[in-house]
Amino acid sequence: MIELPIDEIEVAVRRAVAAPKPMIVTAPTGSGKSTRLPIWLSEGGARVLVIEPRRVACRALATFLAEQRGESVGEAIGYTVRFDDRCGPNTRVHFVTPGVALNLLGAGSFEYDHVIVDEFHERGWQVDLAVMLLRRRCEERLVLMSATLDATELVQRIDANVLEAGGRTYPVDISYAGEVVQPTPVDLTVRVARAVKAALQSTDGDILVFLPGKREINDAEQALRSQVGGAELVQVHGSLPPEHMTRALRDRRPDEPRQVFLATNVAETSLTLPNVRAVIDSGLVRMQIHRGGRNALALVPVSRASMDQRAGRAGRVSAGVCLRLWDERWIPSATTRPEIERVELNDAVLAATRAGVPLDDLADCPWITPPPEFSLERACAHLKAAGIVDGTQALTDYGVRLGELPVSVFEARILHDPPEGLRATVADVVALMQTHGALLLPAPAAVGELRRELFWACTNEVDEALVALRHGDASKHRLNASALKEARLAATRFRGLLGCARLNAQGDSDAPLATEELARHILGRVPEAAYVLRERAKNKRAFGKGEPWSNGEVEVRIVPWEPHDAERRLIKELPLAGALLDQFWIGEESGTGVNGVGRMLIPCRPRVLAELELGNVDVANITVNHGRVVATVRRELAGVVLDEGEEVLRGEALCEAAAGLILEGRLMKRTDARERIADAFHLWRILAAWHATDDTLHWDLAELKSRPVPDEVDWLAERLSVVGVERSDDLALLEGEDVAPDVAALSGVPDWELQTLRDDFPRTLKYMDGLYACEVYPASRKVLLKPMDASARRVGPPARGQVPRFRGFKVIFSSASREVMIR
């Protein structure tokens, strides 16, 4: 067996395993830690779980180790990634992605003797959550490994044995292109093509190009095909089939052509590509951020640590070079913040709850980096509002079912129990969301006619993606073969979960396309997906340019979909509203923020959003017509009017309007509701300000005084909702006592004692023909009598002997600026 740098700490690793403490192992990329430690820990029959941040690394490492043993994957060495399980009953070393690890932790049984978390420095939220759960359950079995980890800082947060190994590195000459100030996607393909062409002429060995994602990789490959001579272009990213990655990772024979690897940051630390002597770094990465209650991919510059890690890939086998495609004067951030600090935590909280962590305990769990408290609170609120978690903080049946689906909470809400006629389409759409709908590659004119024939019935971009998924041919229609394969695999799995006909090998399907009915289903499940075209853009619409759309919280730019038939383009009606399924964010040139871009829009009429009661509601001109509450209702989203007209109010809008009408005496007139509510609030306010007297020392009003007395309209609106008022007819079933505050229950004071207080401090006083309001101020022990009508103002102060007892309080007549002491 070839000697590797990591072998120098083998004895120390074996010694540390016996100690009842977790282990931290740091060693440079390519030192052998990912291949040696799993084997060392599995000796003696122990079962080892290895958590790798990427599918491609899971497959590649398991395949390599199995081949080293002369076995097939799935025997002693296996892996499990989404939709691909190569693991058997005799597997002792099990490579998994973080999502699979969380499912194992949430399943109840967790039968592993050691757990290795590889590339821990990448700090995806799933990794941080898995480590937290493991620390709660079996911290002493935990091994954290990384090439760039700051072990000194980490050991301050976790008591662990730290082992460090050296590595072989060679000097790397770093230069800067200087064509742009900072890393940017602007003209990226042109700049990459120019840099690769120059590197092929000035260097030996293979070339590694770091690009942010599959889209940029495809664009670069298209541009480079005619410029690399005899060199071979090789894509490297997590969606590639295992056999492709196996070929990319093997050593190239001297007689084989040079290779130009077009890679995402999967090649930064997870994989070691052989023979690389030149690195071209775009300086960009796609990472998760939170925007408007959802996680979105943002295209942003990488940190200094990542830049250095990328440059180091050119110095693994000999001295190398690294060209950075920006200006040397630009200063990057030192490190990348852990993902758990910058994403929405809905998925994390659901996974933690599935693993048995109560919501109230989340903030105090043994996190390596605690998530922001506001993010946890917001996620808990979202899950409760969606009916995923109940009032006891337990998962509802609905939440349990969502947690079992192999997708995000956002996608699971769409996928769960759709209408019968939409099941296949919903399954296919959620499958497309896994690949962000990016199936079409740039195509020559010759492919145009074939695409026109394929997409003739399409009316939007989701239609187009569905047709490509079901009927497209990767070669014939110039589609992204790996993304198409991934989407079809996901669609088959999701269709199986929903119990509908599966896609066959050709992708045939009779399922409908993306209709307004589909948009209605999605918006009913995930209302935050509702977007409208901003008002300012409606009079200057054009194809090919991004237009501003918003859901009321965030704004993104969407390029209107263009039909493949130019004649249809001229008559096509552009959408004004719809369900937006995907968004990504691009860093601004200034480096101070990101701009959103929306994709996968299913159009619908703005009225559909109004019918689903989305957006903000403005109610005006409220009247009572034959017992029904009628008003002019205007619904808006992001400043755009969805619908406006007179309608009979229902639900929350009815409760809010009815509360005001009841207090004005225009509703429930046959009952004493108005008077009962007014009397109860009068008593509530007295008690909230009460100062104990000899005969009230036993009253415990601390809890009542700790909360302000609510606004009467707000309280009554909530009360009407609580008692189940949904339609105007429901109001006819209520009596005054049903809607008035129960002051005895609120205060804990017996009702017979409250009755004495009511008699001593009435809300109003009738004297002669006048009506007076009695304002009680317990702190100053006074009562102000204020005229409520013209008669009271004419009569003036009531006679001393005609006013209630008021328990010895001073009684003052107050009218405008005039005050008269009565008693």
SETIDREN-687899 format. One record per residue (C-alpha): z, y, x; residue in one letter. Coordinates in steps of 0.1 Angstrom, whole numbers, plus 5000, padded with zeros to 4 digits. Example, Ala and Ser with C-alpha at 12.3 -4.5 7.8 and 13.67 -1.06 7.14 Angstrom:
% SETIDREN-687899
> 5078:4955:5123:a
> 5071:4989:5137:s
This chain:
% SETIDREN-687899
> 5000:5000:5000:m
> 4990:5034:5013:i
> 5020:5056:5024:e
> 5026:5087:5004:l
> 5048:5118:5011:p
> 5071:5109:4982:i
> 5081:5076:4999:d
> 5105:5095:5022:e
> 5129:5099:4993:i
> 5127:5063:4979:e
> 5161:5053:4991:v
> 5176:5086:4978:a
> 5160:5080:4944:v
> 5174:5045:4941:r
> 5209:5058:4950:r
> 5207:5086:4925:a
> 5196:5063:4897:v
> 5230:5045:4900:a
> 5249:5078:4895:a
> 5258:5089:4859:p
> 5239:5121:4862:k
> 5204:5133:4855:p
> 5179:5137:4884:m
> 5156:5165:4894:i
> 5127:5156:4917:v
> 5105:5183:4933:t
> 5075:5174:4954:a
> 5040:5191:4959:p
> 5011:5181:4938:t
> 4994:5149:4952:g
> 5026:5137:4969:s
> 5027:5106:4947:g
> 5058:5113:4925:k
> 5039:5105:4892:s
> 5028:5071:4904:t
> 5058:5060:4926:r
> 5089:5070:4905:l
> 5079:5051:4873:p
> 5075:5019:4893:i
> 5107:5023:4913:w
> 5127:5029:4882:l
> 5112:5000:4863:s
> 5121:4974:4889:e
> 5146:4948:4877:g
> 5130:4949:4842:g
> 5141:4984:4832:a
> 5120:5002:4806:r
> 5107:5036:4816:v
> 5093:5063:4794:l
> 5072:5088:4812:v
> 5064:5120:4793:i
> 5032:5137:4805:e
> 5022:5171:4791:p
> 4986:5160:4786:r
> 4967:5131:4771:r
> 4943:5129:4801:v
> 4972:5125:4825:a
> 4988:5098:4804:c
> 4956:5078:4803:r
> 4946:5084:4839:a
> 4981:5075:4854:l
> 4985:5044:4832:a
> 4951:5032:4841:t
> 4955:5038:4878:f
> 4989:5020:4880:l
> 4976:4991:4859:a
> 4946:4987:4883:e
> 4970:4989:4912:q
> 4988:4958:4898:r
> 4955:4941:4889:g
> 4963:4942:4852:e
> 4948:4957:4821:s
> 4963:4988:4805:v
> 4988:4977:4778:g
> 5005:4949:4798:e
> 5033:4960:4821:a
> 5019:4996:4822:i
> 5007:5013:4790:g
> 5002:5046:4773:y
> 5004:5061:4738:t
> 4986:5093:4728:v
> 4976:5105:4694:r
> 4952:5080:4678:f
> 4952:5058:4710:d
> 4979:5033:4716:d
> 4976:5010:4746:r
> 5011:4996:4747:c
> 5024:4960:4742:g
> 5057:4942:4738:p
> 5059:4936:4775:n
> 5052:4972:4786:t
> 5079:4984:4810:r
> 5063:5017:4820:v
> 5052:5037:4790:h
> 5033:5069:4794:f
> 5033:5092:4764:v
> 5026:5128:4755:t
> 5055:5150:4743:p
> 5045:5147:4707:g
> 5047:5110:4708:v
> 5080:5112:4726:a
> 5094:5134:4697:l
> 5082:5108:4672:n
> 5100:5081:4691:l
> 5132:5102:4692:l
> 5129:5109:4655:g
> 5124:5073:4646:a
> 5160:5063:4652:g
> 5156:5035:4678:s
> 5151:5046:4714:f
> 5152:5017:4738:e
> 5144:5031:4772:y
> 5166:5028:4803:d
> 5151:5059:4820:h
> 5130:5088:4808:v
> 5109:5108:4832:i
> 5096:5142:4822:v
> 5067:5150:4845:d
> 5053:5185:4853:e
> 5084:5199:4837:f
> 5076:5234:4850:h
> 5049:5238:4824:e
> 5077:5240:4798:r
> 5058:5234:4766:g
> 5080:5236:4735:w
> 5077:5199:4728:q
> 5089:5191:4763:v
> 5119:5215:4760:d
> 5128:5201:4726:l
> 5125:5165:4739:a
> 5147:5173:4769:v
> 5173:5189:4746:m
> 5174:5158:4724:l
> 5176:5135:4754:l
> 5205:5155:4768:r
> 5223:5151:4735:r
> 5216:5113:4734:r
> 5214:5099:4770:c
> 5214:5127:4796:e
> 5222:5103:4825:e
> 5189:5085:4820:r
> 5169:5117:4824:l
> 5146:5125:4854:v
> 5128:5159:4856:l
> 5099:5161:4880:m
> 5077:5190:4890:s
> 5056:5204:4919:a
> 5066:5240:4914:t
> 5100:5238:4898:l
> 5128:5261:4909:d
> 5155:5234:4913:a
> 5181:5259:4924:t
> 5178:5279:4891:e
> 5175:5247:4870:l
> 5206:5231:4885:v
> 5226:5261:4873:q
> 5218:5250:4837:r
> 5220:5212:4841:i
> 5244:5192:4863:d
> 5220:5170:4882:a
> 5212:5153:4915:n
> 5183:5172:4932:v
> 5159:5154:4954:l
> 5130:5172:4973:e
> 5101:5156:4991:a
> 5075:5172:5013:g
> 5037:5170:5011:g
> 5006:5174:5031:r
> 4988:5207:5027:t
> 4962:5226:5046:y
> 4956:5264:5048:p
> 4935:5280:5021:v
> 4916:5312:5027:d
> 4919:5334:4995:i
> 4894:5361:4986:s
> 4887:5383:4956:y
> 4854:5389:4939:a
> 4865:5424:4928:g
> 4839:5426:4900:e
> 4866:5432:4873:v
> 4901:5446:4877:v
> 4920:5417:4861:q
> 4912:5383:4848:p
> 4890:5387:4817:t
> 4865:5367:4796:p
> 4840:5395:4798:v
> 4808:5382:4815:d
> 4828:5352:4826:l
> 4799:5327:4825:t
> 4777:5350:4846:v
> 4804:5356:4872:r
> 4813:5319:4874:v
> 4776:5309:4879:a
> 4772:5334:4907:r
> 4804:5322:4924:a
> 4795:5285:4922:v
> 4761:5291:4936:k
> 4775:5310:4966:a
> 4802:5284:4972:a
> 4776:5256:4972:l
> 4758:5274:5000:q
> 4789:5284:5021:s
> 4812:5254:5018:t
> 4813:5216:5021:d
> 4830:5192:4998:g
> 4835:5195:4960:d
> 4842:5226:4940:i
> 4869:5231:4914:l
> 4864:5258:4888:v
> 4894:5267:4867:f
> 4883:5279:4832:l
> 4906:5285:4801:p
> 4891:5260:4777:g
> 4864:5237:4765:k
> 4842:5265:4751:r
> 4841:5283:4785:e
> 4835:5250:4802:i
> 4805:5242:4780:n
> 4791:5277:4785:d
> 4795:5274:4823:a
> 4778:5240:4823:e
> 4749:5254:4803:q
> 4744:5283:4827:a
> 4748:5262:4859:l
> 4725:5233:4851:r
> 4695:5249:4869:s
> 4715:5265:4897:q
> 4734:5237:4914:v
> 4706:5218:4930:g
> 4716:5182:4935:g
> 4753:5187:4928:a
> 4768:5170:4897:e
> 4786:5190:4870:l
> 4818:5173:4859:v
> 4839:5184:4829:q
> 4877:5179:4832:v
> 4898:5186:4801:h
> 4922:5167:4778:g
> 4896:5158:4751:s
> 4874:5137:4773:l
> 4872:5099:4768:p
> 4892:5078:4793:p
> 4862:5064:4811:e
> 4849:5099:4818:h
> 4882:5109:4835:m
> 4884:5076:4855:t
> 4849:5084:4869:r
> 4859:5120:4877:a
> 4891:5110:4895:l
> 4876:5083:4918:r
> 4868:5091:4955:d
> 4831:5101:4960:r
> 4811:5080:4984:r
> 4795:5099:5013:p
> 4760:5092:4999:d
> 4768:5105:4965:e
> 4760:5141:4954:p
> 4786:5169:4956:r
> 4806:5175:4925:q
> 4814:5208:4907:v
> 4845:5202:4885:f
> 4847:5225:4855:l
> 4883:5222:4845:a
> 4911:5235:4823:t
> 4946:5239:4838:n
> 4949:5201:4834:v
> 4937:5201:4870:a
> 4963:5226:4881:e
> 4991:5200:4885:t
> 4986:5170:4862:s
> 4956:5155:4880:l
> 4946:5155:4917:t
> 4908:5157:4921:l
> 4896:5142:4953:p
> 4875:5159:4980:n
> 4880:5195:4966:v
> 4876:5221:4993:r
> 4867:5252:4973:a
> 4885:5266:4942:v
> 4870:5293:4919:i
> 4897:5307:4897:d
> 4889:5326:4865:s
> 4926:5336:4863:g
> 4927:5328:4826:l
> 4946:5302:4805:v
> 4950:5295:4768:r
> 4986:5294:4757:m
> 5004:5293:4724:q
> 5019:5325:4710:i
> 5033:5334:4676:h
> 5014:5357:4654:r
> 5021:5363:4617:g
> 5043:5333:4612:g
> 5018:5309:4628:r
> 5012:5296:4663:n
> 4979:5307:4678:a
> 4960:5302:4710:l
> 4959:5333:4732:a
> 4935:5338:4761:l
> 4956:5355:4788:v
> 4959:5359:4826:p
> 4979:5331:4844:v
> 5010:5339:4863:s
> 5013:5343:4901:r
> 5029:5308:4903:a
> 4999:5292:4885:s
> 4974:5312:4907:m
> 4991:5298:4938:d
> 4991:5263:4924:q
> 4954:5265:4917:r
> 4946:5278:4951:a
> 4965:5250:4967:g
> 4941:5224:4951:r
> 4916:5235:4978:a
> 4940:5224:5006:g
> 4948:5188:4998:r
> 4924:5171:5022:v
> 4914:5198:5046:s
> 4914:5236:5051:a
> 4898:5252:5020:g
> 4888:5284:5003:v
> 4897:5300:4970:c
> 4878:5328:4952:l
> 4897:5347:4926:r
> 4873:5364:4901:l
> 4892:5397:4899:w
> 4905:5425:4921:d
> 4932:5420:4947:e
> 4950:5451:4935:r
> 4959:5436:4902:w
> 4995:5424:4900:i
> 5002:5393:4878:p
> 5035:5383:4863:s
> 5056:5361:4886:a
> 5060:5331:4862:t
> 5050:5320:4827:t
> 5078:5322:4801:r
> 5087:5289:4786:p
> 5066:5282:4755:e
> 5097:5279:4733:i
> 5104:5316:4738:e
> 5070:5327:4726:r
> 5059:5305:4697:v
> 5069:5300:4661:e
> 5095:5272:4659:l
> 5086:5257:4625:n
> 5073:5225:4641:d
> 5102:5224:4666:a
> 5129:5228:4639:v
> 5113:5201:4617:l
> 5111:5177:4647:a
> 5147:5184:4656:a
> 5159:5179:4620:t
> 5140:5145:4619:r
> 5159:5136:4651:a
> 5192:5143:4633:g
> 5201:5178:4645:v
> 5216:5199:4617:p
> 5201:5234:4613:l
> 5234:5251:4620:d
> 5237:5233:4653:d
> 5203:5242:4668:l
> 5214:5274:4685:a
> 5243:5256:4703:d
> 5223:5225:4714:c
> 5220:5218:4752:p
> 5187:5236:4757:w
> 5174:5243:4792:i
> 5162:5276:4779:t
> 5177:5285:4744:p
> 5150:5296:4720:p
> 5154:5332:4706:p
> 5180:5332:4678:e
> 5157:5352:4655:f
> 5129:5326:4660:s
> 5153:5298:4650:l
> 5165:5318:4619:e
> 5129:5326:4609:r
> 5118:5289:4613:a
> 5148:5277:4592:c
> 5140:5303:4565:a
> 5103:5292:4565:h
> 5112:5255:4561:l
> 5136:5263:4533:k
> 5111:5285:4515:a
> 5084:5258:4518:a
> 5108:5232:4503:g
> 5109:5212:4535:i
> 5147:5216:4540:v
> 5172:5218:4511:d
> 5203:5238:4506:g
> 5224:5212:4525:t
> 5202:5216:4555:q
> 5188:5181:4551:a
> 5151:5172:4549:l
> 5138:5169:4514:t
> 5115:5140:4504:d
> 5086:5164:4509:y
> 5099:5174:4543:g
> 5103:5137:4553:v
> 5067:5131:4543:r
> 5054:5161:4562:l
> 5074:5151:4593:g
> 5056:5118:4594:e
> 5021:5133:4595:l
> 5007:5136:4631:p
> 4999:5174:4627:v
> 5016:5207:4627:s
> 5037:5219:4597:v
> 5009:5243:4587:f
> 4983:5215:4587:e
> 5007:5190:4571:a
> 5012:5212:4541:r
> 4974:5213:4536:i
> 4971:5175:4542:l
> 4999:5164:4519:h
> 4989:5150:4485:d
> 4957:5170:4477:p
> 4939:5167:4444:p
> 4919:5134:4440:e
> 4885:5151:4442:g
> 4894:5170:4474:l
> 4911:5143:4495:r
> 4882:5134:4517:a
> 4873:5170:4523:t
> 4909:5180:4530:v
> 4911:5152:4555:a
> 4879:5163:4572:d
> 4889:5199:4573:v
> 4923:5192:4589:v
> 4905:5170:4614:a
> 4882:5199:4623:l
> 4913:5221:4627:m
> 4923:5198:4656:q
> 4892:5209:4675:t
> 4892:5244:4661:h
> 4858:5237:4645:g
> 4840:5243:4677:a
> 4813:5217:4674:l
> 4780:5237:4679:l
> 4769:5243:4715:l
> 4744:5269:4725:p
> 4710:5254:4717:a
> 4673:5261:4727:p
> 4648:5272:4701:a
> 4635:5236:4698:a
> 4668:5225:4682:v
> 4667:5254:4657:g
> 4645:5236:4632:e
> 4666:5205:4633:l
> 4697:5225:4627:r
> 4680:5243:4597:r
> 4673:5209:4582:e
> 4708:5197:4588:l
> 4727:5228:4575:f
> 4704:5239:4547:w
> 4731:5236:4520:a
> 4758:5254:4540:c
> 4773:5287:4527:t
> 4801:5293:4553:n
> 4812:5282:4588:e
> 4835:5254:4574:v
> 4806:5240:4555:d
> 4787:5240:4587:e
> 4815:5222:4606:a
> 4819:5196:4578:l
> 4781:5188:4578:v
> 4782:5185:4616:a
> 4812:5162:4614:l
> 4796:5140:4587:r
> 4759:5139:4596:h
> 4754:5156:4630:g
> 4740:5139:4660:d
> 4754:5152:4693:a
> 4722:5149:4712:s
> 4697:5158:4685:k
> 4716:5188:4671:h
> 4732:5199:4704:r
> 4768:5193:4694:l
> 4799:5190:4715:n
> 4800:5152:4719:a
> 4837:5149:4729:s
> 4849:5173:4702:a
> 4827:5155:4676:l
> 4842:5122:4686:k
> 4877:5135:4685:e
> 4872:5151:4651:a
> 4856:5120:4636:r
> 4885:5099:4649:l
> 4910:5123:4634:a
> 4891:5124:4601:a
> 4891:5086:4599:t
> 4928:5086:4605:r
> 4936:5113:4579:f
> 4913:5098:4553:r
> 4933:5065:4557:g
> 4965:5084:4552:l
> 4952:5098:4520:l
> 4937:5066:4508:g
> 4901:5077:4505:c
> 4868:5063:4519:a
> 4865:5065:4556:r
> 4837:5081:4576:l
> 4813:5054:4588:n
> 4796:5054:4622:a
> 4770:5079:4611:q
> 4795:5102:4594:g
> 4779:5097:4560:d
> 4800:5111:4531:s
> 4796:5121:4495:d
> 4826:5144:4497:a
> 4821:5180:4487:p
> 4818:5209:4511:l
> 4842:5239:4514:a
> 4842:5253:4479:t
> 4864:5279:4463:e
> 4884:5250:4448:e
> 4892:5239:4484:l
> 4903:5275:4492:a
> 4925:5275:4462:r
> 4942:5243:4472:h
> 4948:5255:4508:i
> 4961:5289:4497:l
> 4984:5273:4472:g
> 5000:5253:4500:r
> 4999:5278:4528:v
> 4997:5313:4513:p
> 4999:5329:4548:e
> 4963:5317:4553:a
> 4951:5343:4527:a
> 4930:5370:4545:y
> 4910:5399:4531:v
> 4884:5422:4546:l
> 4900:5455:4554:r
> 4889:5484:4531:e
> 4876:5505:4560:r
> 4850:5479:4569:a
> 4834:5473:4535:k
> 4808:5500:4537:n
> 4795:5492:4572:k
> 4790:5454:4573:r
> 4767:5437:4597:a
> 4760:5403:4612:f
> 4769:5395:4648:g
> 4799:5419:4650:k
> 4836:5412:4644:g
> 4851:5427:4612:e
> 4888:5435:4606:p
> 4906:5410:4583:w
> 4943:5409:4576:s
> 4969:5388:4557:n
> 4993:5418:4555:g
> 5011:5409:4587:e
> 4984:5405:4614:v
> 4948:5417:4618:e
> 4921:5396:4633:v
> 4884:5401:4638:r
> 4860:5377:4621:i
> 4822:5375:4628:v
> 4804:5369:4595:p
> 4788:5335:4594:w
> 4750:5335:4597:e
> 4729:5309:4579:p
> 4704:5290:4601:h
> 4676:5301:4578:d
> 4667:5337:4585:a
> 4653:5343:4550:e
> 4686:5333:4534:r
> 4704:5357:4557:r
> 4688:5386:4540:l
> 4701:5377:4506:i
> 4735:5362:4515:k
> 4765:5379:4500:e
> 4792:5385:4526:l
> 4827:5373:4517:p
> 4856:5397:4510:l
> 4885:5372:4509:a
> 4893:5336:4519:g
> 4915:5310:4535:a
> 4915:5314:4573:l
> 4923:5282:4591:l
> 4922:5291:4628:d
> 4927:5321:4651:q
> 4929:5328:4688:f
> 4939:5358:4708:w
> 4922:5375:4738:i
> 4940:5396:4763:g
> 4930:5433:4763:e
> 4914:5448:4794:e
> 4945:5470:4799:s
> 4966:5439:4801:g
> 4991:5453:4776:t
> 4983:5432:4745:g
> 4960:5407:4728:v
> 4933:5410:4701:n
> 4930:5384:4674:g
> 4898:5365:4665:v
> 4896:5345:4633:g
> 4876:5313:4628:r
> 4871:5287:4601:m
> 4871:5310:4570:l
> 4866:5294:4536:i
> 4855:5323:4514:p
> 4867:5329:4479:c
> 4868:5358:4454:r
> 4897:5382:4458:p
> 4906:5374:4422:r
> 4915:5339:4433:v
> 4943:5353:4456:l
> 4955:5373:4426:a
> 4956:5343:4403:e
> 4977:5325:4430:l
> 5001:5355:4428:e
> 4996:5363:4465:l
> 5000:5397:4480:g
> 5021:5426:4468:n
> 5025:5435:4431:v
> 5027:5470:4417:d
> 5038:5471:4380:v
> 5033:5503:4360:a
> 5032:5515:4324:n
> 5057:5488:4312:i
> 5059:5484:4274:t
> 5073:5460:4249:v
> 5046:5447:4225:n
> 5058:5423:4197:h
> 5086:5410:4219:g
> 5063:5406:4250:r
> 5067:5426:4281:v
> 5033:5441:4290:v
> 5023:5462:4320:a
> 4995:5474:4341:t
> 4996:5451:4371:v
> 4979:5458:4404:r
> 4979:5432:4431:r
> 4971:5441:4467:e
> 4970:5424:4501:l
> 4968:5444:4533:a
> 4959:5475:4513:g
> 4930:5458:4495:v
> 4931:5456:4456:v
> 4928:5420:4445:l
> 4930:5426:4408:d
> 4942:5452:4384:e
> 4946:5452:4346:g
> 4970:5450:4317:e
> 4988:5416:4313:e
> 5018:5399:4299:v
> 5043:5397:4327:l
> 5057:5364:4338:r
> 5081:5351:4365:g
> 5096:5375:4390:e
> 5076:5405:4378:a
> 5089:5398:4343:l
> 5125:5396:4355:c
> 5123:5428:4374:e
> 5107:5447:4345:a
> 5130:5431:4318:a
> 5161:5441:4338:a
> 5151:5478:4335:g
> 5142:5475:4298:l
> 5175:5458:4289:i
> 5195:5485:4306:l
> 5174:5511:4288:e
> 5181:5494:4255:g
> 5145:5485:4249:r
> 5149:5447:4251:l
> 5175:5423:4237:m
> 5184:5450:4212:k
> 5198:5425:4187:r
> 5224:5415:4212:t
> 5251:5436:4229:d
> 5236:5429:4264:a
> 5233:5465:4274:r
> 5269:5473:4266:e
> 5283:5441:4280:r
> 5265:5447:4313:i
> 5275:5483:4315:a
> 5312:5475:4308:d
> 5312:5446:4333:a
> 5298:5468:4361:f
> 5323:5496:4352:h
> 5352:5471:4357:l
> 5336:5456:4388:w
> 5334:5490:4405:r
> 5371:5497:4396:i
> 5382:5464:4411:l
> 5361:5469:4442:a
> 5380:5502:4449:a
> 5414:5492:4435:w
> 5446:5500:4454:h
> 5474:5476:4446:a
> 5501:5488:4423:t
> 5535:5471:4416:d
> 5520:5450:4387:d
> 5488:5441:4406:t
> 5502:5430:4440:l
> 5493:5394:4432:h
> 5456:5402:4429:w
> 5436:5389:4458:d
> 5405:5412:4459:l
> 5396:5408:4496:a
> 5365:5388:4490:e
> 5353:5410:4461:l
> 5358:5441:4483:k
> 5340:5426:4512:s
> 5307:5429:4494:r
> 5292:5461:4479:p
> 5287:5464:4442:v
> 5250:5456:4437:p
> 5225:5478:4419:d
> 5226:5469:4382:e
> 5188:5465:4379:v
> 5186:5443:4410:d
> 5215:5422:4399:w
> 5202:5417:4364:l
> 5167:5408:4377:a
> 5182:5381:4399:e
> 5204:5369:4370:r
> 5174:5366:4347:l
> 5156:5345:4373:s
> 5187:5323:4378:v
> 5190:5315:4340:v
> 5153:5305:4340:g
> 5135:5334:4325:v
> 5098:5327:4331:e
> 5081:5341:4299:r
> 5090:5368:4274:s
> 5099:5342:4248:d
> 5128:5330:4271:d
> 5145:5364:4265:l
> 5149:5357:4228:a
> 5171:5327:4236:l
> 5196:5347:4256:l
> 5228:5364:4244:e
> 5246:5393:4260:g
> 5272:5371:4276:e
> 5244:5351:4293:d
> 5233:5381:4314:v
> 5265:5401:4320:a
> 5285:5397:4352:p
> 5315:5374:4349:d
> 5341:5397:4364:v
> 5369:5372:4361:a
> 5350:5347:4382:a
> 5339:5373:4407:l
> 5374:5387:4412:s
> 5397:5358:4406:g
> 5418:5380:4382:v
> 5427:5363:4349:p
> 5407:5376:4320:d
> 5438:5386:4300:w
> 5448:5409:4328:e
> 5413:5422:4330:l
> 5415:5430:4293:q
> 5445:5452:4300:t
> 5425:5470:4327:l
> 5396:5474:4302:r
> 5419:5490:4277:d
> 5436:5513:4302:d
> 5403:5523:4319:f
> 5375:5523:4293:p
> 5339:5530:4304:r
> 5335:5557:4277:t
> 5357:5578:4255:l
> 5348:5589:4219:k
> 5365:5622:4209:y
> 5356:5640:4177:m
> 5318:5639:4177:d
> 5315:5638:4215:g
> 5310:5609:4240:l
> 5325:5611:4275:y
> 5319:5590:4306:a
> 5351:5579:4323:c
> 5346:5578:4361:e
> 5376:5561:4378:v
> 5386:5567:4414:y
> 5415:5544:4424:p
> 5418:5557:4459:a
> 5427:5592:4448:s
> 5442:5580:4415:r
> 5422:5602:4392:k
> 5397:5599:4363:v
> 5369:5623:4356:l
> 5358:5627:4320:l
> 5322:5639:4319:k
> 5303:5649:4288:p
> 5275:5625:4279:m
> 5259:5644:4250:d
> 5256:5679:4236:a
> 5286:5674:4212:s
> 5309:5666:4241:a
> 5298:5696:4259:r
> 5304:5718:4228:r
> 5338:5703:4221:v
> 5349:5705:4257:g
> 5381:5689:4271:p
> 5397:5662:4248:p
> 5432:5668:4237:a
> 5459:5654:4260:r
> 5473:5630:4234:g
> 5438:5616:4226:q
> 5429:5602:4260:v
> 5437:5566:4270:p
> 5467:5557:4292:r
> 5448:5555:4325:f
> 5480:5540:4341:r
> 5493:5573:4353:g
> 5461:5585:4369:f
> 5453:5622:4368:k
> 5428:5630:4341:v
> 5403:5658:4347:i
> 5376:5671:4324:f
> 5345:5679:4346:s
> 5313:5696:4334:s
> 5289:5712:4358:a
> 5311:5734:4380:s
> 5340:5735:4355:r
> 5371:5714:4359:e
> 5401:5713:4335:v
> 5432:5693:4342:m
> 5441:5673:4310:i
> 5471:5654:4323:r
